[in-house]
Amino acid sequence: MTMLILIHLLLLSMLFTLSNTKLLPQQPGICYGQLGNNLPPPQKSLELIKTLKTKRVKIYDTSPQILKALRNTNIEVSIMVPNELISNIAKNQTFSNQWIKNNVLPFYPHTFIHYILVGNEVTSTNNKQTWFNLVPAIYNIQHSLGIFKIYNIKVGTSSAMDVIENSFPPSNAAFRKDISDDVIKPMLKFLNKSKSFFFLDVYPFFAWASDPKNINLDYALFESKNITVKDSGTGLVYTNLFDQMVDAVYFAMKRLGYPNIEIFIAETGWPNSGDSNQIGANIYNAATYNRNFIKKVTKNPTVGTPAQPRWVIQSFLFSLFNENQKPGPGTERHFGLFYPNGSRVYDIDLSGKKSEYKKFPVPKNDSNEKLWCVVASGANVTLVADALSYACSQGNGTCDPIQPGKPCFRPNSILWLASYAFSSYWAQFRKIGGTCDFNGLATQTSTDPSDGSCKFPAVTP
């Protein structure tokens, strides 16, 4: 009898431990994108990842070089099925099996693949055929894993916030009508049954930047002290934009009958630079947002969101590097924690154990503030020289002041000459589409780089 009691107590203790382990906060992982022509090799990148003290990495493909580098590291890895293969996988189980055989079996379990995301923001694309093949592809990938007796990899897909058609107040949120019944609902059925996650890309930056007059910047940066937003439907009070956005998706899932699926933040972050018309994209705000986000998700006990206060928020920060080949506006190429040469954009610790950081000067938000375009810290000098030649080749006297004998000429200083050329080019061609980017080699600054008799051209946003 005594032995039975001891066993019973031991089982209760194990159950208690497991239930409480689930409530422990989770430090964020890092998204390792590769859309750059100047990025370090995987082994060097892994060394940088380790300095962040993270235990998770998300890649956007199944790069053999990266998966080999991650062998025996105990780092959880998220891999991705490319969007262009979704329809083939959905229609052909053998194709799905072969994909797992080629892209998972050679590495698993020595590389700790923990998640497979079928596609990236599929419903944000215009390819409606892929929308409707998404869930069948998810089911086939799950079935393929079972065929190879792999049962501890979670399958899902990452969605952008545009899956929601109305997000305020959060309790009134609903999925878009064009995907709600035929895509989202069957996907939620799968996630609920398989105990997987709704993987969600959440960017308060874009929501704030689209309406900066009505959304307070501090509210978007987790910096609001006295700013609150109340949901008139539930009475829930929000102190930051991130929680408000996440809860909108939670209530939309609840509206479809699935209130118990956990949301996994597949991407979040803030750009450290961007084009002239992209306000708020700077190192100060990027560091502030990401550091505050880490504080939130690593806080013990966990704080969740107002609608789900006991949720453990699992997440990936975007991204490891500034990626100079990402398409779109300049901010897309400036979400990195590192420059491609391996130097940090700003100090950050994903474990949440570091709370004191070097202070950055607070940027001015005056719409009349002057800005200059200069060479980004850590930029490759050879590539900068090529960009300098490009800027000067556009005519209009762009580089006249940096010719020998002119007031802005500085012999043997490529970075100085390029910074002048970048600023001059931007000032002259901005109105017809010129940007302060130069394939990720340039960045905006509100600090006048002019020196002595040399006055740098400036722009006013």
C-alpha positions in Angstrom: 0.0 0.0 0.0 2.8 2.4 0.9 4.4 1.8 -2.5 1.2 2.5 -4.3 0.8 5.8 -2.4 4.4 6.7 -3.3 3.8 5.9 -7.0 0.6 8.0 -6.9 2.4 10.9 -5.3 5.2 10.6 -7.9 2.7 10.7 -10.7 0.9 13.7 -9.3 4.3 15.4 -8.9 5.1 14.7 -12.6 1.8 16.0 -13.7 2.3 19.2 -11.6 5.7 19.7 -13.1 4.5 19.2 -16.6 1.6 21.6 -16.2 3.9 24.2 -14.7 6.6 23.7 -17.3 4.1 24.7 -20.0 3.6 28.0 -18.2 7.3 28.8 -18.1 8.2 31.8 -20.4 9.9 31.1 -23.7 12.7 33.2 -25.1 12.3 34.1 -28.7 14.1 32.4 -31.6 15.7 34.1 -34.6 14.6 34.1 -38.2 17.6 33.3 -40.4 16.8 34.7 -43.8 19.3 34.4 -46.7 18.2 37.0 -49.2 21.6 38.7 -49.4 24.7 38.5 -51.6 27.1 39.4 -48.8 26.0 37.2 -46.0 28.5 35.0 -44.0 28.5 31.3 -44.5 26.2 29.1 -42.3 29.0 28.1 -39.8 29.9 31.7 -39.2 26.2 32.6 -38.9 25.7 29.9 -36.4 28.4 31.4 -34.2 26.5 34.7 -34.3 23.3 33.0 -33.5 24.9 31.4 -30.4 25.9 34.9 -29.2 22.2 35.8 -29.1 21.7 33.0 -26.5 18.7 31.7 -28.4 17.4 28.1 -28.6 15.4 28.4 -31.8 16.1 29.1 -35.5 13.7 29.5 -38.3 14.9 29.2 -41.9 12.8 29.8 -45.1 13.9 26.7 -46.9 15.7 23.4 -46.2 19.3 24.6 -46.9 21.5 21.5 -46.5 24.4 23.7 -45.5 22.5 25.4 -42.7 20.9 22.1 -41.5 24.3 20.5 -41.3 25.7 23.4 -39.4 22.9 23.0 -36.8 23.6 19.3 -36.2 24.1 18.4 -32.6 23.4 21.9 -31.3 20.1 21.2 -29.5 18.7 24.3 -31.3 15.1 23.8 -32.3 14.8 24.4 -36.1 11.8 25.5 -38.2 12.0 24.7 -41.9 9.8 25.7 -44.7 8.1 24.2 -47.8 8.4 26.8 -50.6 5.1 28.2 -51.8 5.7 27.0 -55.3 5.6 23.3 -54.2 2.4 23.5 -52.3 0.1 22.5 -55.2 2.3 19.5 -56.1 2.4 18.3 -52.5 -1.4 18.8 -52.1 -2.2 16.7 -55.2 0.4 13.9 -54.9 1.1 12.0 -51.6 4.2 10.4 -53.2 5.6 13.8 -54.0 5.0 14.8 -50.4 6.7 11.7 -49.1 9.7 12.3 -51.4 10.0 15.9 -50.1 10.2 14.6 -46.5 12.7 11.9 -47.6 14.9 14.5 -49.3 14.7 17.4 -46.9 14.1 16.0 -43.4 15.4 12.4 -43.2 19.1 13.3 -44.1 19.3 15.6 -41.1 16.7 14.5 -38.5 17.0 13.9 -35.6 20.7 15.1 -35.3 19.4 18.4 -36.5 16.5 19.1 -34.1 13.8 19.9 -36.7 10.8 20.8 -34.6 8.5 22.6 -37.0 7.6 22.4 -40.7 5.9 25.5 -42.1 4.0 24.8 -45.4 4.5 28.0 -47.3 5.0 31.6 -46.1 2.1 34.0 -46.0 0.3 32.1 -48.7 -3.0 33.9 -48.4 -1.2 37.2 -48.8 -0.3 36.3 -52.4 -2.6 36.6 -55.4 -2.3 32.9 -56.3 -5.8 31.6 -55.2 -5.1 28.1 -56.5 -2.3 27.9 -53.9 -4.7 29.1 -51.2 -7.0 26.2 -51.7 -4.2 23.7 -52.0 -2.7 24.9 -48.7 -4.6 22.7 -46.2 -4.4 19.5 -48.4 -0.7 20.1 -48.5 -0.5 20.4 -44.8 -2.4 17.2 -44.3 -0.1 15.4 -46.8 3.1 16.6 -45.1 1.7 15.4 -41.7 0.8 12.0 -43.3 4.3 11.7 -44.8 5.9 12.3 -41.4 3.8 9.4 -40.0 4.9 7.2 -42.9 8.5 7.7 -41.7 7.4 7.3 -38.1 8.2 10.9 -37.2 5.7 12.1 -34.6 7.3 15.1 -32.8 7.4 17.6 -35.6 4.6 20.2 -35.6 3.2 21.2 -39.0 1.5 24.5 -39.9 1.8 27.5 -42.1 2.7 31.2 -41.4 0.1 33.9 -41.9 0.3 37.6 -42.1 -2.1 39.9 -40.2 -4.0 40.5 -43.5 -5.8 37.3 -42.9 -8.0 39.5 -40.7 -10.4 41.9 -42.4 -11.3 44.0 -39.4 -9.1 43.9 -36.3 -10.5 46.6 -34.1 -11.9 46.2 -31.5 -10.1 42.8 -31.2 -13.3 41.1 -30.0 -15.0 42.1 -33.3 -12.2 40.6 -35.5 -13.0 38.1 -38.3 -11.1 36.4 -41.0 -11.4 37.6 -44.5 -14.5 36.4 -46.3 -12.5 35.1 -49.3 -10.5 32.6 -47.1 -12.6 32.1 -43.9 -14.7 29.1 -44.8 -12.5 27.4 -47.5 -9.0 27.9 -46.1 -8.9 29.1 -42.5 -11.6 26.9 -41.1 -10.3 23.6 -42.4 -6.8 24.7 -41.3 -8.0 25.4 -37.8 -9.6 22.0 -37.7 -6.2 20.5 -38.5 -4.3 22.6 -36.0 -6.8 21.8 -33.3 -6.6 18.1 -33.9 -2.8 17.9 -34.2 -2.2 20.3 -31.3 -0.2 22.5 -33.6 0.0 26.3 -33.6 -1.5 29.2 -35.6 1.8 30.7 -36.8 1.4 34.4 -37.2 3.6 37.3 -38.4 2.9 40.3 -36.3 4.5 43.7 -37.1 3.2 46.6 -35.1 5.6 48.8 -37.1 3.5 48.5 -40.3 0.2 49.1 -38.4 1.7 52.2 -36.7 3.4 53.5 -39.9 0.1 53.3 -41.8 -1.6 55.6 -39.3 0.9 57.4 -37.1 -1.4 60.3 -36.3 -3.9 58.0 -34.5 -1.6 55.3 -33.2 0.8 56.4 -30.6 4.4 55.4 -31.3 5.1 54.4 -27.6 2.0 52.2 -27.7 3.6 50.4 -30.7 7.0 50.1 -29.0 5.7 48.7 -25.6 6.7 52.0 -24.1 3.3 53.4 -23.2 3.0 54.3 -19.5 -0.4 55.9 -19.5 -1.8 55.0 -22.9 -4.5 52.4 -22.9 -7.0 51.2 -25.5 -10.2 49.6 -24.3 -12.1 46.9 -26.2 -15.8 48.1 -26.0 -17.0 44.5 -26.6 -15.1 42.8 -23.8 -13.9 45.6 -21.6 -10.3 44.3 -22.0 -7.7 47.0 -21.7 -4.6 47.0 -23.9 -1.3 48.8 -23.2 0.5 47.9 -26.4 -0.3 47.3 -30.1 1.2 43.9 -30.2 -1.3 42.4 -27.8 -4.1 44.1 -29.6 -3.1 42.6 -32.9 -2.6 39.1 -31.5 -5.9 39.1 -29.7 -7.7 40.1 -32.9 -6.6 36.8 -34.4 -7.5 34.9 -31.2 -11.1 36.3 -31.3 -11.3 35.6 -35.1 -10.4 31.9 -34.4 -12.9 31.8 -31.5 -15.6 33.2 -33.9 -15.0 30.1 -36.1 -15.3 27.8 -33.1 -11.6 27.2 -32.3 -10.7 29.2 -29.1 -8.0 26.8 -27.8 -5.4 27.0 -30.6 -2.3 28.7 -29.4 -0.7 31.4 -31.5 3.0 31.1 -32.3 4.6 34.4 -33.4 6.4 33.3 -36.5 7.9 36.8 -37.1 8.0 40.1 -35.3 10.5 42.9 -35.3 11.1 46.5 -36.2 13.3 48.0 -39.0 16.5 49.8 -38.1 16.4 51.9 -41.3 14.4 52.4 -44.5 13.5 54.8 -47.2 12.9 58.5 -46.6 9.1 58.2 -46.5 9.2 55.3 -44.0 9.1 57.2 -40.7 10.1 55.6 -37.4 12.5 53.1 -39.1 15.7 53.7 -37.1 18.1 51.9 -34.7 16.6 53.5 -31.6 13.1 52.2 -32.3 14.3 48.8 -33.5 16.3 48.3 -30.3 13.5 49.6 -28.1 10.8 47.3 -29.7 12.9 44.2 -29.8 14.3 44.6 -26.3 10.8 45.3 -24.9 9.3 42.3 -26.8 12.0 40.1 -25.2 11.1 41.4 -21.8 7.4 40.6 -22.4 7.8 37.1 -23.6 10.5 36.1 -21.0 8.7 37.6 -18.0 8.2 35.0 -15.3 5.4 34.3 -14.5 4.1 34.6 -18.1 1.8 37.5 -19.0 0.3 36.4 -22.3 -2.3 38.8 -23.8 -5.4 40.4 -22.2 -7.6 37.7 -23.9 -5.3 34.9 -22.9 -3.2 36.1 -19.9 -1.8 32.6 -19.2 -0.6 32.0 -22.8 3.0 31.2 -23.2 4.0 33.3 -26.2 6.4 31.4 -28.4 8.1 33.4 -31.0 10.8 34.2 -33.6 12.4 37.7 -34.0 13.0 38.8 -37.5 15.8 38.8 -38.5 19.4 37.7 -38.1 20.8 39.9 -40.8 20.1 43.0 -42.9 19.4 41.3 -46.2 20.3 43.5 -49.2 18.4 41.5 -51.8 14.9 41.5 -50.2 12.4 43.1 -52.5 10.1 45.9 -51.5 10.6 49.2 -49.6 13.9 49.9 -47.8 12.7 48.7 -44.5 12.5 45.2 -45.8 16.3 45.1 -46.0 16.8 46.5 -42.6 15.3 44.3 -39.9 18.6 42.6 -38.9 20.2 42.3 -35.6 23.5 42.0 -37.4 25.2 43.6 -40.4 26.4 41.1 -43.0 30.0 41.6 -41.7 29.0 40.1 -38.4 28.9 43.4 -36.4 25.8 44.1 -34.3 23.3 46.7 -35.3 22.6 47.2 -31.6 23.2 45.1 -28.5 20.5 42.5 -27.7 20.2 39.3 -25.7 17.3 37.0 -26.6 17.5 35.1 -23.3 16.0 38.0 -21.5 18.6 37.9 -18.8 20.2 41.2 -19.8 18.3 44.4 -18.9 20.8 47.2 -19.1 21.9 48.3 -22.6 23.8 51.2 -24.1 21.5 54.2 -24.5 20.8 55.6 -27.9 19.9 59.2 -28.5 16.1 59.5 -28.9 15.4 60.4 -32.6 13.4 63.4 -33.3 10.0 62.9 -34.8 9.7 66.5 -36.2 8.4 66.1 -39.7 10.8 69.0 -40.7 13.9 67.3 -39.4 16.7 67.1 -42.0 18.1 63.7 -42.9 21.3 62.6 -44.7 22.2 59.4 -46.4 25.5 57.9 -45.4 27.4 54.6 -45.6 26.0 52.0 -43.2 28.2 50.7 -40.4 30.0 47.6 -41.4 29.4 48.0 -45.1 31.8 46.2 -47.5 34.3 48.7 -48.8 34.5 47.1 -52.3 30.8 47.2 -52.7 30.7 50.8 -51.4 33.2 51.8 -54.1 30.9 50.3 -56.7 27.9 52.1 -55.2 29.9 55.4 -55.2 30.5 55.0 -58.9 26.9 54.4 -59.5 25.7 57.4 -57.6 28.2 59.6 -59.4 27.3 58.2 -62.8 23.7 59.6 -62.6 24.8 63.1 -63.7 23.2 66.4 -62.5 26.5 67.4 -60.8 25.9 64.8 -58.1 29.6 64.3 -57.3 31.2 67.6 -58.5 32.0 68.8 -54.9 34.1 65.6 -54.2 36.3 65.9 -57.2 40.0 66.8 -56.6 40.5 70.4 -55.7 36.8 70.8 -54.6 35.8 71.5 -51.0 34.4 68.0 -50.2 37.3 66.0 -51.7 39.0 63.7 -49.2 41.9 61.6 -50.6 42.0 58.0 -49.6 38.6 58.1 -47.9 36.1 56.0 -49.9 33.6 56.0 -47.0 33.6 59.8 -46.8 33.3 60.2 -50.5 30.5 57.6 -50.8 28.6 59.2 -47.9 28.6 62.5 -49.7 27.6 60.9 -53.0 24.8 59.0 -51.3 23.4 62.1 -49.7 23.7 64.1 -52.9 22.1 61.4 -55.0 19.2 61.0 -52.5 18.6 64.7 -52.2 18.5 65.1 -56.0 16.6 62.0 -57.1 14.3 61.2 -54.1 11.3 62.8 -55.6 11.5 60.6 -58.7 12.0 57.4 -56.7 15.7 57.5 -55.6 16.2 55.9 -52.2 18.8 55.8 -49.4 19.6 52.2 -49.7 22.2 51.3 -52.3 21.6 47.5 -51.9 21.8 47.8 -48.1 25.0 49.8 -48.0 23.4 53.1 -46.9 21.4 54.3 -44.0 19.6 57.5 -43.0 20.9 59.7 -40.2 19.7 62.9 -38.6 23.3 63.8 -37.6 24.7 66.3 -40.1 27.9 64.7 -41.5 29.1 68.0 -42.9 32.7 68.9 -42.1 34.3 72.3 -42.3 33.9 73.8 -45.8 32.0 70.7 -47.0 28.3 70.9 -46.6 26.4 67.6 -47.3 23.0 67.9 -49.2 20.1 67.0 -47.0 16.4 66.0 -47.4 13.4 67.0 -45.4 10.9 64.1 -45.1 
